[in-house]
């Protein structure tokens, strides 16, 4: 039997990683080709998404970043009871990177990015130390490492010394039932769904937006993903929104602007493309790999270049919509789950 260990999932706190684990679990359950059991905490008891699920009560609930670090350290130190609860597995997959609890089974780890290595200045000392121990060590010890993009594969080889032959690139999927085009009328606003983290580059986006408003005074910028302070004129924050509300925003927005300085995959641009929303994205991280020729790219360090790219798409959106729908159709959770099943078979056969 294969175990999908989701004990470090904190619902609503980890963005695209949660989208990945839930989409993967749901698709594995629908396919039903392999015996996979999800192991979850009480905080995320529904994360199995239709898979056979075992709630491991030994894993406490934590909401804050500091609390999650403390809980993970505690469980790592006292993981015997959790190991006994899970029992003997033939293979185990840690889709949230941290191999907690460590089990005596052939393991695959999903490494979402190497952000703490590429941009260490974004993290405090304790977080950097934790990631160096928990993330890096988990990936290095795993029999196989799953990454969401060739970009992350190359960084894992260069920064963590993981041999390329142990790494499997598997792109995330898309919920095409939720993220789909419609006949909704487009409105004069740009959309950026992202948490207010430094690498999401909101400050330069605000500068670019001010440039755009000189010739487009009716244009607005809508943010989702968290709470923001002291927003410029024309910018509004919706806070955290549901997936359905986000899909509605994709279908109404004139364009998605995505100036992130670093992405291991980049789910929001792909979701926007699937909704027929033109995408303007940073020439950074995995975004070119994921979006292909369906997005207009820019230098994320240049507000003038961000503004120029957005203006170009706003002036001629139809071709970008066509390209986006074609590109998004390539990504499905079924294909993602099938590729994970191949990894599980590889573990079982090794």
VENPEQUI-V551240 format. One line per field, one symbol per residue. ss: DSSP state (H for helix, E for strand, L for the rest). phi: phi as a letter, one per 30 degrees, with the letter a starting at -180 (. if undefined). burial: I if it has 24 or more other C-alpha atoms within 12 Angstrom, else O. A space follows every 50 residues. Layout:
BEGIN
ss: ???
phi: ???
burial: ???
END
This chain:
BEGIN
ss: LEEEELLLLLLLLLLHHHHHHHHHHHHHHHHLLLLEEEEELHHHLLLLLL LEEEELLLLLLLLLHHHHHHHHHHHHHLLHHHHHHHLLLLEEEELLLLLL LLLLLEEEEEELLLHHHHLHHHLLHHHHHHHHHHHHHHHHHLLEEEELLH HHHHHHHHHHLLLHHHEEELLLLLLLLLLLLLLLLLEEEEEEELLLLHHH LHHHHHHHHHHHHLLLLLLEEEEELLLLLLLLLLEEELLLLLHHHHHHHH HHEEEEEELLLLLLLLHHHHHHHHLLLLEEEELLLLHHHHHHHHEEEELL LLHHHHHHHHHHHHHLHHHHHHHHHHHHLLLLHHHHHHHHHHHHHHHHHL
phi: .cccccdcdceicbhdddeddddddddddddidbdbcccbcddbdcddhj debbdcddcdcbcddddddddddddddbceddddddiccdabbcdciddb ddcdbdccbccdabedcdbdddbdeddddedddddddddddddbccbdad ededddddcciddedccbdbddcbddddcbdbceddcdbcbbcaddcedd idedddddddddddcbdddbbccbjlcbchddeicbccidbdddddddde dcddaccbcedabdbjdeedddedcicebcbddahcdddddhccbccbdd dceddedddddddddbddddddddddddddcbdddddddddddddddddd
burial: IIIIIIIIIIIIOIIIIIIIIIIIIIIIIOOOOIIIIIIIIIIIIIIIIO IIIIIIOIIIIIOOOOOIIOIIIOIIOOIOOIIOOIIOIIIIIIIIIIII IIIOIIIIIIIIIIIIIOOOOOOOOOIOOIIIIIIIIIIIIIIIIIIIII IIIIIIIOOIOIOOOIIIIIIIIIIIOOIIIOOOOIOIIIIIIIIOOOII IIIIIIIIIIIIIOOOOOIIIIIIIIOOOOOOOIIIIIOOOOIOOIIIII IIIIIIIIIIIIIIIIIIIIIIIIIIIIIIIIIIIIIIIIIIIIIIIIII IIIOIIIIIIIIIIOOIOOIIIIIIIIIIIIIIIIIIIIIIOIIIOIIOO
END
